Amino acid sequence: MTDRITESSSNHDNLESMSTKELLDGINSEDQKVALAVQEIIPEIEAFVDACAKRMARGGRLFYIGAGTSGRLGIVDASECPPTFGVDFNSVIGIIAGGDSAIRKAVEFAEDDTEQGWKDLQAFDITPNDTLVGIAASGTTPYVLGALKTANENGLLTGSISCNPKSPLELLAQLPMTAVVGPEFVTGSTRMKSGTAQKLILNMVSTSLMIKLGRVKGNQMVDMQLSNDKLVDRGTKMVQDALNISYEKAEALLKEFGSVRKAVASQNS
């Protein structure tokens, strides 16, 4: 394996002597490199989305697996799919080394167990229609590597999101997505640029998949869950615009049918 770029020395030094503005400018200057690094791998992201969409259309699920920051980012993305797109909570699932308690507090050495990742997946009755994405900035996390290796052996589609080229994770995944963002502002602090890159890629993957699976109409979240007053108001305005009716009638339809899609369809059938 090549030297880990994610562990290489920062382009900035003597951070403790910098003013607040110098610190913020430095962090921002590094952050501006992230979107460009992600842009470079859009063909790889495209290949993954197209392959995963075919499996999900057949009833397969998407799993994210990671440790620490990477695991938390996967859980965030997975947890936002049901309220945003109205899919079942078992459609996109995030798993973190150390279990749910590790979402808030690091579990020591949980990421070093090569067997536990696949064991954690067994609770979900894994099938060959499912897809597993390993998330690890370094591309070397044993928990993630072990899970992907066994997933490959069991016929799953595997992808990866990492920030080191030619890492073990990149070489193991069938469809790797590796955004090379360079050294962190604070050396080795991969919750920064690497974490931002992972979040951007996760947004792209899940949003593109949901659009391809018919969960967006035009540019609107027509299947979103109406879980608070803000979303009810947003949905009401969407129904109002689609049907050219009063706000009050739109709100009544929305509450009767439970989603923008169903409310609009009720008047167009």
C-alpha angles and dihedrals in degrees: 000000000000121000112290108255089196089065097044121117118279121257086232129064140183088038092165090063095052124104119242090258092050090051093049093045090050094050091046093049089056093044090057089066093059101074090048091052090051091048089059092063101044090116089058092047089048092053091051095047093050093049094045094047091058091055095044090050086059091053099270122144133227118233127191118198129185148127131246115341092357092054092047092051091053092050091050092052093046093047092053096055098076097050093040100042105017095240124146116273088242095059097080117022131184122206126189130195109257095027130258094322088066090065089078104021129031115249109218116246093349090128093056097068110099094191102047098072094063090041089055090052092054090075087072100055093243118216133188088255090068126094126217124201117193113209119199126140092210095040089224106090107134094209090058097039093052092051094050093046092055092042089057090051090052097051101257123143108248131201134170139208114203143134105225119082117229092013119154089255094052090049093047099048119085091217110024124189109198119177109191102208098164129229121344124249087243104040111258096359096134093174084081121056095357091049091048091051091049091050092050092050092047090051090051094047099047096039093048091047093051092049091050090049091055100256095128128057117199098329098320137107095235094168099047118137114254093226101146142019093263092057093045089053092047092048092047091055090049091053091044092054095043095051100028092232135132121286091243094053091045091052091050091051092047093052091045096051100030100226140052092241094053094042093054093042091053090065097040099050 
